[in-house]
Each structure stands twice: as structure tokens, then as C-alpha cells.
Amino acid sequence: MIYHLLYPLHADFIFFNVFKYITFRSIYATLTALIISLLLGPWFIRKLSELKLKERINGNTPKTHSGKSGTPTMGGMLIIFAVALSTLLWVDLKNIYMWLGMLILLTFGLVGFVDDYIKTVKGNMKGVSGRMRLLIEFAVAAVVGYVLVSIPGFDRTVVIPFFKNLTIDLGLLYIPFAMLVIVGSANAVNLTDGLDGLAIGPATIAAATYLVFAYVTGNVKAANYLQFPFLSGVGELAIFLGAVVGAGMGFLWYNSYPAQMFMGDVGSLSLGGILGAAALMTKQEILLLVVGGIFVMEVISVILQVGFFKYTNGRRIFRMAPIHHHFELKGWPEPKIIVRFWIISIFLAMLAISTLKLR
């Protein structure tokens, strides 16, 4: 809204020409979302408590988590509100990529909201059935995938990181591939959300990484110089991702150990879905395995644990899965696990950004 209100004034006042630049609007979208999260955080925590939207421990976590019971949850609604408002203020509202990101943010957030509501208010720890949840997620992801391949200039090839000219043309399989990327990313972040600040830290770092990719992909000069696929309009996605970064940092202020509120599925599913969609829109789908390496590690630990348990009739690889619980049971303090996972996320983000030149 600010963009549409103020940028037209540049014809009379040259100062307003600054609103044309994606870098400027990305920075202020980040700051706006950060300020919204910081200012509304205390009020949000009080309201969650008043509405009795508090964490229930299901018994599938270490005993040390019993003290977390009663902590306000569903704080992801604050993230969604901050991202949506900040984005709408600073982005070009005619941009299709922004609206696809908003679709993922709101629909995946709604699925998470219903799941959290059933668990907290109704007391049913099973929440929304896994089959129903995946059905909705795949349906929304299919819509996003279909719209993407319908956009002029958006091809169905997948870029292989670290290689100059190696791509794979998926053709008709690109939409199913897009569905797997979005839904897989959403549930991987959801699986990681088990310690204070553990999911929001890597998710924010990943969003910042894809912000860089969005800017490069949407800038014809930068894309050509760095040999990235150029997609007109994707640059506006940087503003959306800037809002995600700002909202993530603001939420972390209250979610850092010991957490004053949790994001819940409403936050983790929407954030994960956004990261998957950003990977598709920037044509850096495979690189999400590097950028979101922490999430990948968490998913693999669960797959290995379940498979090994069934194959060996009860034996385990890890003391508990996902893997962050394994380190807890080994005696690592929770803050140490969290910060070390953040460090790994930063390293992986730097490795991913290095692909801008390593081709």
C-alpha cells in the first residue's frame, strides 16, 4: 500500500523514487515486521493465556519437557499477522509471486491453526488426521505449482547446484515435484519445532538466504552476471521474505529459551510452506536441501529411527527422534543444542549463497 501510495509521487518529488528499489522496500518490510512482532508480542502472550491456548505435553518427548506444559502456544498467528501486514504495506500488490506466497502463508497457517485448536482446546492430542492434513496441503501446493508453470517465462527445469549448465527438465512432472517440495518443507519445519527457538532460528536464516536468491533471480543484470535463471517479478518475493525474516526475529525475542510462547503448527507449517514455495519461485529447489539442512536432518533421523525400529523388532538408532531429543537425552543442555543447530544453519546458508559464484 505504501508503495502504491508514495511511489507515484516520484514524478514531482525525486525523493519518492527510492520506493522503486526492492532493496529499500525489503529492508523496511523486515523492520516493519520486526517492530510489529516486538510490540504485539506481550499482548499476544496474554491473550493466548486468557484463551487457554497453552501447550499440552503428549508424552512423546523427554521428561524434562514437562515444565513446558502450560506455555502459551499458537504464537505462529503473530508471525502470520506481521508477515502479511508488512508485505501488503511494502510490496507491489500486482505481483503474482507475492500472492502465491500469501496463499501458502494463510492456508497452511489455517491447517496448523485447526490442528493446534483441536489439541489445546479440545484436548485431542491427535489433532487433525494426518491424511486430511496432507490432502489439504497437497491440494494447495498443486494450485501453486499449476499457477507457477502457467506464468510466462517460468520453465519446468530444475537447476542442479554447483554445476554451471546442469539442469533437469521435468516437464509434466514439475507440478507433482512442486507439491512434494512445498509439503515436504512444511512438515520438515513442523517436525523440527521441538525446542525453544529451534525451528524459528533456522527458518529465519533460510528465509534470509532465499531473500538473496529472490533478489538475484528477479534482477536481470545480477541474474545474467551470476548465471542464474532470470524471472521477471520474482524480485518482489524478496520483500515478502524480508517480512518473514523480520517477523521471525521478533518472534524469537519471545520464543528464545526459556520460551514465553511457542509457535505451534500454525507457525511451523506456514513457515515451512513458504520456504518450499520460495525455493520453487527462485528456481533453487534442490538447494533447499542445503539451506534447510537442519530440517532435512530432523526428517532423516525420524525415518531412520522408525525403519530401524520395525526392521529390528524394537531396537533404536537414536535414544529418541527427532534427533534434537537424542542430544537432550545424552545430557546436552537445551540452549546448547539450539545454538549449535543455529550455527550449522548459518554455515549451510553461507554454503548455499556461495553457489552464486561456484558454478
Secondary structure, DSSP 8 states (H G I E B T S, - for coil): -HHHHHGGGGGT-GGGGGGG-HHHHHHHHHHHHHHHHHHHHHHHHHHHHHTT-B----SSS-GGGGGGTT-B--THHHHHHHHHHHHHHHS-TT-HHHHHHHHHHHHHHHHHHHHHHHHHTS--TT-S-HHHHHHHHHHHHHHHHHHHHHSTT---EEE-TT-SS-EEE-GGGHHHHHHHHHHHHHHHHHHHTTSTTTTHHHHHHHHHHHHHHHHHHH-HHHHHHHT----TTGGGHHHHHHHHHHHHHHHHHHHSSS-S---HHHHHHHHHHHHHHHHHHTT-STTHHHHTHHHHHHHHHHHHHHHHHHHTTS--SSSSSSHHHHHHHTT--HHHHHHHHHHHHHHHHHHHHGGGT--
